[in-house]
């Protein structure tokens, strides 16, 4: 079975069925073993009625106790052997499903990492979550076809051959039963596939809406928009529930037929066999064996219906996985050599110029304008930025990511020990970790945790306050020690005292390094070497904070508003 470090391989993304077949072929030996063990398990079950017929005709009817005991012993030994085969079959098929599950998870996670910043523009968060939580499990379950599925086909043929030796009409009924079953359930399974596809799509949309609501609930509350979004969520969930009922209605018919039709099938064959026995055309032992054969067939016939259900669900899930895997990362055509050392970044769209080795602040009344500048400077999207005279998009992306780091104040925090959350996979000793934590004024966060830096942090830092999460994000960015750090609102959730500490320590920690901070806080701006004041996304003025306060009325109004807000907050406390 695939391990955590094994290459999952190159998937076949030409369609859902091809992807499922690729998963089977990735483990040919195990799949073949599952098919062999599944077939042996069902054939051995079908052998019991034959042995029972011999015990009845050769031992019970003539009154030969020794012969009856012998056949009984053979039946017991065969049952014990089949129990052992069943254990092996179950273990093998569990490994087949787990391999498909883990392999798909590795593919999806690896591809989302390769997509990087393009993922959010190409696929919704809800779709990715739905694939990871539900679709992977469903398509793995569909691989049951390679074990009991193949075994069902084999035992069906074996039983038909055995019945042919007893009575041709009985064998004909058995052989015709499967096509009739397919005709009755085929249209339902196709309808189920369409209903399931729509349901999964609606589920992805609703999952995304849940994430948006959870992330922005506090903001929505403040704006009075919680009720509006709650109504929209109620409508979407109602549509999903209605679609779920449609899926359930079709699925219930499929499952009902899977139970009812085999039972009817058993009744018809048993009635015919009883008629033949009454007419003396077959023996009592053969009558018992026919009943046993058909009883054995109930499982495979019911499984054919269940298998069609699982395969249709599996191909729907596989198509969603394939749809994600088909998303191509943005092409990296960069061939130019990056600047050998710190160099100036110039954004011609906004007119921003970032001098190397200095702390530059971006100030704007519209935060989205500052984020757009940062995205262009960090090459998160189309950009005309030059880096030391070379177009940034002409430099290989790996070189850009290695030297330019964008630190978003809403960046994800993954679950794990705090030291690993801050280190983000990079080797970091206690001294370096301590320096980064101190620079972000997060010492109190570490002290408040029961095990200090070894304490567990939940996903997205849900166990921490907004200010604590923000400081941990800043500590992670500082520990990376990138040549260029682009930080978006790194202190927006902090009180004035902590913000003052962070602003001072940030300047010290990044001394001589290129740092850009998007902020309107005067506590941060006062420590910047250069402030770029943006109006409608363009640089309207630049210079030290205090000079802009005196010379730019628009800048003064914007920054003074923040000062007034901070004074009001202090008075409220």
C-alpha positions in Angstrom: 0.0 0.0 0.0 1.2 3.5 -0.8 3.1 5.2 2.0 3.4 8.8 3.0 6.5 9.4 0.9 5.9 7.3 -2.2 5.2 9.0 -5.5 1.5 8.5 -6.3 2.2 8.3 -10.0 0.7 10.1 -13.1 -3.1 9.8 -13.0 -5.2 9.2 -16.0 -7.4 12.3 -16.1 -9.3 11.6 -19.3 -12.5 10.8 -17.4 -14.0 9.3 -14.3 -14.0 5.7 -15.5 -10.4 5.9 -16.7 -9.3 7.3 -13.4 -11.0 4.5 -11.5 -9.2 2.0 -13.8 -5.9 3.7 -13.2 -6.4 3.3 -9.5 -6.9 -0.5 -10.1 -3.9 -0.8 -12.3 -1.7 1.0 -9.8 -2.0 -2.1 -7.6 -2.3 -4.8 -10.1 -1.1 -7.6 -7.9 -3.4 -6.7 -4.9 -6.3 -6.2 -7.2 -5.7 -9.6 -8.8 -5.4 -11.2 -5.4 -8.7 -9.5 -4.3 -10.4 -10.9 -7.4 -9.0 -14.3 -6.9 -9.9 -14.4 -3.2 -13.3 -13.0 -3.8 -14.0 -15.6 -6.5 -12.6 -18.4 -4.3 -14.8 -17.3 -1.3 -18.0 -17.3 -3.3 -17.3 -20.5 -5.2 -16.5 -22.3 -1.9 -19.9 -21.0 -0.7 -21.5 -22.4 -3.8 -19.8 -25.8 -3.1 -21.7 -26.3 0.1 -25.1 -27.0 -1.6 -23.4 -29.6 -3.8 -21.9 -31.3 -0.7 -25.2 -31.1 1.0 -26.9 -32.8 -1.9 -24.3 -35.6 -1.7 -24.9 -36.0 2.0 -28.6 -36.2 1.5 -28.6 -38.6 -1.6 -25.7 -40.8 -0.6 -26.0 -40.8 3.2 -29.3 -39.6 4.6 -31.8 -41.2 2.1 -30.2 -44.6 2.0 -29.5 -44.5 5.8 -25.7 -44.7 5.6 -24.6 -42.9 8.7 -20.9 -43.2 8.0 -21.2 -41.6 4.5 -23.4 -38.9 6.0 -20.8 -38.2 8.7 -18.1 -38.1 6.1 -19.8 -35.6 3.9 -20.7 -33.5 7.0 -17.0 -33.4 8.0 -16.1 -32.3 4.5 -18.7 -29.5 4.7 -17.2 -28.4 8.1 -13.6 -28.4 6.7 -14.7 -26.5 3.6 -16.5 -23.9 5.8 -13.4 -23.4 8.0 -11.3 -23.0 4.9 -13.8 -20.5 3.4 -13.8 -18.5 6.7 -10.0 -18.1 6.4 -10.3 -17.2 2.7 -12.9 -14.6 3.7 -10.5 -13.0 6.2 -7.8 -12.8 3.5 -10.3 -11.3 1.0 -11.5 -8.7 3.5 -8.0 -7.6 4.4 -6.9 -7.5 0.7 -9.9 -5.4 -0.3 -9.4 -3.0 2.6 -5.9 -2.4 1.4 -7.2 -1.9 -2.1 -9.6 0.8 -0.9 -7.1 2.4 1.4 -4.5 2.6 -1.3 -7.0 4.3 -3.7 -8.0 6.7 -0.9 -4.4 7.6 0.1 -3.2 7.8 -3.5 -6.0 10.2 -4.4 -5.5 12.3 -1.3 -1.8 12.6 -2.2 -2.6 13.6 -5.7 -5.2 16.2 -4.7 -3.0 17.7 -2.0 0.1 17.8 -4.2 -1.8 19.3 -7.1 -3.4 22.0 -4.9 0.1 22.9 -3.7 1.3 23.1 -7.3 -1.6 25.4 -8.2 -0.6 27.6 -5.3 -2.2 31.1 -5.4 -4.0 30.1 -8.6 -6.2 27.6 -6.8 -8.6 30.2 -5.3 -9.1 31.7 -8.7 -9.7 28.3 -10.4 -11.7 26.3 -7.9 -13.9 27.2 -4.9 -12.9 26.3 -1.4 -16.1 24.4 -0.9 -15.4 22.2 -4.0 -11.9 21.3 -2.7 -13.3 20.5 0.8 -16.1 18.3 -0.7 -13.6 16.4 -2.8 -11.2 15.8 0.2 -14.0 14.9 2.7 -16.5 13.0 0.6 -15.5 12.2 -3.0 -12.2 10.4 -2.1 -14.1 8.0 0.2 -16.8 7.3 -2.4 -14.5 6.5 -5.3 -12.3 4.3 -3.0 -15.4 2.3 -2.0 -16.3 1.8 -5.7 -13.1 -0.3 -6.1 -14.9 -3.1 -4.3 -15.7 -4.2 -7.9 -12.3 -5.8 -8.2 -13.0 -8.3 -5.3 -16.5 -9.3 -4.6 -17.5 -7.9 -8.0 -15.4 -10.3 -9.9 -16.3 -13.1 -7.5 -20.0 -12.5 -8.1 -19.6 -12.9 -11.8 -17.5 -16.1 -11.4 -19.9 -17.7 -8.9 -22.9 -16.8 -11.1 -21.3 -18.7 -14.0 -20.3 -21.6 -11.8 -23.8 -22.0 -10.3 -25.4 -21.7 -13.8 -23.1 -24.6 -14.9 -24.0 -26.7 -11.9 -27.7 -26.1 -12.4 -27.2 -27.0 -16.1 -26.1 -30.5 -14.9 -29.4 -30.8 -12.9 -31.9 -29.1 -15.2 -31.6 -27.0 -18.3 -34.8 -25.0 -17.6 -33.4 -24.1 -14.2 -30.1 -23.0 -15.6 -31.9 -20.9 -18.3 -33.9 -19.1 -15.6 -30.7 -18.3 -13.7 -28.9 -17.1 -16.8 -31.8 -14.9 -17.9 -32.3 -13.4 -14.4 -29.3 -11.1 -14.7 -30.2 -9.4 -18.0 -33.7 -8.9 -16.6 -32.2 -7.3 -13.5 -30.0 -5.0 -15.6 -33.0 -3.9 -17.6 -35.0 -3.0 -14.5 -32.2 -1.2 -12.6 -30.1 0.2 -15.4 -32.3 3.3 -16.0 -32.5 4.0 -12.3 -28.7 3.9 -11.9 -28.2 6.3 -14.8 -30.8 8.7 -13.2 -29.0 8.3 -9.9 -25.7 9.3 -11.5 -27.2 12.6 -12.8 -28.9 13.4 -9.5 -25.8 12.6 -7.5 -23.7 14.9 -9.7 -26.0 17.8 -9.1 -26.1 17.0 -5.4 -22.3 17.0 -5.1 -22.0 20.3 -6.9 -24.6 22.0 -4.7 -22.9 20.5 -1.7 -19.6 22.2 -2.7 -21.3 25.5 -3.1 -22.9 25.3 0.3 -19.6 24.2 1.9 -18.0 27.3 0.5 -20.8 29.5 1.9 -20.4 27.9 5.3 -16.7 28.8 5.2 -17.4 32.4 4.1 -20.0 32.8 6.9 -17.7 31.3 9.6 -14.8 33.5 8.5 -16.8 36.8 8.2 -19.4 36.4 10.9 -18.0 39.1 13.1 -17.8 41.6 10.2 -21.3 40.7 9.0 -22.6 41.3 12.5 -21.1 44.7 12.6 -22.5 45.6 9.2 -26.0 44.2 10.0 -25.7 41.8 7.2 -25.9 38.5 9.1 -29.6 38.1 8.5 -29.2 38.6 4.8 -26.5 36.0 4.5 -28.4 33.7 6.8 -31.4 33.9 4.5 -29.2 33.1 1.5 -27.7 30.1 3.3 -31.2 28.9 4.3 -32.3 29.0 0.6 -29.2 27.2 -0.6 -29.5 24.5 2.2 -33.1 24.1 1.3 -32.2 23.4 -2.4 -29.5 21.0 -1.3 -32.0 19.2 1.0 -34.5 18.9 -1.9 -31.8 17.6 -4.2 -30.8 15.1 -1.4 -34.4 13.9 -1.3 -34.3 13.3 -5.1 -31.0 11.3 -4.7 -32.5 9.4 -1.8 -35.7 8.5 -3.7 -33.7 7.0 -6.6 -31.2 5.3 -4.3 -34.0 3.8 -2.2 -35.6 2.2 -5.4 -32.2 0.9 -6.4 -31.6 -0.6 -3.0 -35.1 -2.0 -2.7 -34.8 -3.7 -6.0 -31.4 -5.1 -4.9 -33.2 -6.8 -2.0 -36.6 -7.6 -3.6 -35.6 -8.9 -7.0 -33.1 -11.6 -5.7 -35.8 -12.8 -3.3 -38.3 -13.1 -6.1 -35.6 -14.8 -8.2 -35.2 -17.3 -5.4 -38.9 -18.0 -5.2 -39.2 -18.6 -8.9 -36.3 -21.0 -9.1 -37.3 -22.8 -5.9 -40.9 -23.3 -7.3 -39.6 -24.7 -10.5 -37.2 -27.0 -8.7 -40.0 -28.2 -6.4 -42.2 -29.0 -9.5 -39.3 -31.0 -11.0 -38.8 -32.9 -7.7 -42.5 -33.7 -7.5 -42.5 -35.0 -11.0 -39.5 -37.2 -10.1 -37.2 -35.5 -12.6 -34.7 -34.5 -9.9 -33.8 -36.1 -6.6 -34.5 -34.8 -3.1 -30.8 -34.0 -2.7 -30.8 -32.1 -6.0 -33.8 -30.1 -4.8 -31.9 -29.2 -1.6 -28.9 -28.3 -3.7 -30.9 -26.1 -6.0 -32.3 -24.2 -3.1 -28.8 -23.9 -1.7 -27.4 -22.6 -5.0 -30.1 -20.0 -5.4 -29.7 -19.0 -1.7 -26.0 -18.5 -2.5 -26.9 -16.4 -5.6 -28.9 -14.0 -3.5 -25.7 -12.3 -2.4 -24.1 -11.9 -5.8 -27.3 -10.8 -7.5 -28.0 -8.3 -4.8 -24.4 -7.2 -5.1 -24.8 -6.6 -8.8 -27.4 -4.0 -8.0 -25.4 -2.5 -5.1 -22.3 -2.5 -7.4 -24.1 -0.5 -10.0 -25.1 2.0 -7.3 -21.5 2.3 -5.9 -19.9 2.5 -9.4 -22.2 5.3 -10.5 -21.5 7.2 -7.3 -17.8 6.4 -7.7 -17.6 7.7 -11.2 -19.3 10.9 -10.2 -16.7 11.4 -7.4 -13.9 10.4 -9.8 -15.0 13.1 -12.3 -14.8 15.7 -9.6 -11.3 14.6 -8.7 -10.3 14.6 -12.3 -11.8 18.0 -12.8 -9.5 19.4 -10.1 -6.5 17.5 -11.3 -7.0 18.9 -14.8 -6.5 22.4 -13.6 -3.2 23.4 -14.9 -0.8 25.6 -12.8 -0.1 28.9 -14.3 2.8 28.5 -16.7 6.1 29.6 -15.4 8.0 30.9 -18.5 10.6 32.7 -16.5 14.1 32.3 -17.9 15.8 35.5 -16.7 18.4 35.4 -13.9 17.2 37.2 -10.8 19.2 40.1 -9.4 22.3 38.8 -7.6 21.5 40.8 -4.5 18.9 43.2 -3.0 17.4 45.3 -5.8 14.7 47.9 -6.3 11.1 46.7 -7.0 9.1 49.0 -9.3 5.4 48.7 -9.9 4.5 50.8 -13.0 0.8 50.4 -12.5 0.7 52.2 -9.2 4.0 54.1 -9.5 5.3 52.4 -6.3 9.1 52.1 -5.9 10.5 49.9 -3.1 14.0 50.8 -2.2 16.1 47.8 -1.1 17.1 47.6 2.6 14.4 50.0 3.8 11.0 49.8 5.5 8.3 51.1 3.1 4.6 51.6 4.1 1.6 51.6 1.7 -1.3 53.8 2.8 -4.7 53.9 1.1 -8.3 54.5 2.1 -9.2 51.3 0.1 -7.3 48.3 1.5 -7.9 46.4 -1.8 -5.7 48.9 -3.6 -2.8 48.1 -1.2 -3.4 44.3 -1.6 -3.3 44.7 -5.4 0.1 46.4 -5.2 1.4 43.7 -2.8 0.1 40.9 -5.1 1.9 42.5 -8.1 5.1 43.0 -6.1 4.9 39.3 -4.9 3.9 38.0 -8.4 0.5 36.7 -7.3 -1.2 37.2 -10.6 -0.4 39.2 -13.7 2.3 41.8 -13.1 4.4 44.4 -14.8 6.7 44.8 -11.8 10.4 45.0 -12.5 13.0 43.7 -10.0 16.4 45.3 -10.5 15.4 46.3 -14.0 14.2 42.7 -14.9 10.6 42.0 -15.3 9.4 40.0 -12.3 7.4 37.6 -14.4 10.5 36.8 -16.5 12.3 35.4 -13.4 11.6 31.7 -12.6 8.8 31.5 -10.0 10.9 29.4 -7.6 13.5 32.1 -7.5 10.8 34.7 -6.7 9.2 32.6 -4.0 12.7 31.9 -2.4 13.5 35.6 -2.0 10.1 37.5 -1.9 7.6 36.5 0.8 4.0 37.8 1.0 2.6 37.6 4.5 -1.2 38.0 4.5 -2.9 38.7 7.8 -5.5 36.1 6.9 -2.9 33.4 5.9 -3.8 29.8 7.0 -2.4 28.4 10.3 -2.1 24.6 10.1 -2.7 22.4 13.1 0.3 21.2 15.1 2.8 22.1 17.8 3.3 25.8 18.0 7.0 25.6 17.1 6.1 23.7 13.9 3.3 26.1 13.0 5.8 29.0 13.2 8.7 27.2 11.6 6.4 26.1 8.7 8.6 23.1 7.8 11.9 25.0 8.0 14.6 23.9 10.4 14.6 26.3 13.3 16.4 26.1 16.6 15.0 27.5 19.9 17.1 30.6 19.6 15.8 31.5 16.1 12.3 30.7 17.2 12.6 32.8 20.3 13.9 35.8 18.2 11.0 35.6 15.8 8.4 35.2 18.6 9.9 38.2 20.4 10.0 40.4 17.3 6.2 39.6 16.8 5.6 40.5 20.5 4.2 37.0 20.9 6.0 35.9 24.1 2.8 36.1 26.1 1.1 33.8 23.6 3.8 31.2 24.2 3.8 31.7 28.0 0.0 31.3 28.2 0.1 27.8 26.5 0.4 24.8 28.8 3.5 23.3 27.1 5.0 26.5 25.7 6.3 26.2 22.2 5.4 22.5 22.2 1.7 23.2 22.8 -0.8 22.1 20.2 -2.4 24.7 18.0 -5.7 23.8 16.4 -6.3 24.4 12.7 -6.5 28.1 11.7 -5.6 28.9 15.3 -9.2 28.6 16.5 -8.0 28.1 20.1 -6.3 31.6 20.0 -7.7 35.1 19.8 -7.5 37.2 16.6 -4.5 39.2 17.9 -2.7 36.1 19.0 -3.2 34.5 15.6 -2.0 37.6 13.8 1.2 37.7 15.9 1.9 34.0 15.2 1.5 34.7 11.5 4.0 37.6 11.8 6.4 35.4 13.7 6.3 32.8 11.0 7.0 35.4 8.3 9.9 36.9 10.3 11.4 33.4 11.0 11.5 32.8 7.2 13.9 35.8 7.0 13.1 36.5 3.4 15.1 39.0 1.4 11.9 40.9 0.7 9.0 40.8 3.1 5.6 42.1 1.9 3.2 42.2 4.9 -0.5 43.1 4.6 -2.0 44.7 7.8 0.2 42.8 10.2 -1.1 44.7 13.3 -4.8 45.3 12.4 -6.1 43.1 15.3 -3.7 44.4 18.0 -4.3 47.0 20.7 -2.3 50.2 20.6 0.3 49.1 23.2 1.0 45.8 21.5 1.0 47.5 18.1 3.6 49.9 19.3 5.8 47.1 20.5 5.4 45.1 17.2 6.1 48.2 15.1 9.4 48.9 16.9 10.6 45.3 17.0 9.6 44.7 13.4 11.9 47.6 12.3 14.7 46.2 14.4 14.3 42.6 13.2 14.2 43.7 9.6 17.1 46.2 9.8 18.9 46.3 6.5 16.3 44.1 4.8 13.6 45.1 2.3 10.2 45.3 4.0 6.9 46.6 2.7 4.0 47.0 5.1 0.4 47.8 4.1 -1.1 49.7 7.0 -2.9 52.9 8.0 -1.8 52.8 11.6 0.3 55.9 12.6 2.2 53.7 15.1 3.5 51.6 12.2 3.8 54.5 9.7 5.9 56.6 12.1 8.6 53.9 12.0 8.7 53.5 8.2 11.6 55.0 6.2 9.2 55.9 3.3 5.4 56.1 3.2 3.7 55.7 -0.2 0.2 57.3 -0.1 -2.1 55.7 -2.7 -5.2 57.4 -4.1 -7.3 55.3 -6.5 -4.5 52.8 -6.7 -1.8 55.3 -7.7 1.0 56.9 -5.6 -0.1 60.4 -4.9 2.6 61.3 -2.5 5.6 59.8 -0.8 8.0 60.6 2.0 8.4 60.2 5.8 5.2 60.0 7.8 5.5 63.3 9.6 6.2 65.2 6.5 3.1 63.8 4.8 1.0 64.7 7.8 2.0 68.3 7.3 1.9 68.4 3.5 -1.0 66.1 2.5 -4.5 66.9 3.8 -5.9 63.6 2.5 -3.2 61.6 4.2 -3.7 63.5 7.4 -7.5 62.9 7.4 -7.0 59.2 6.7 -4.3 58.7 9.4 -6.0 61.0 11.9 -9.2 58.9 11.6 -7.2 55.9 12.8 -5.7 58.0 15.7 -9.2 59.0 16.8 -10.4 55.4 16.6 -7.4 54.3 18.8 -8.1 57.1 21.3 -11.7 56.0 21.5 -10.7 52.4 22.0 -8.3 53.4 24.8 -11.0 55.5 26.6 -13.4 52.5 26.3 -10.9 50.3 28.0 
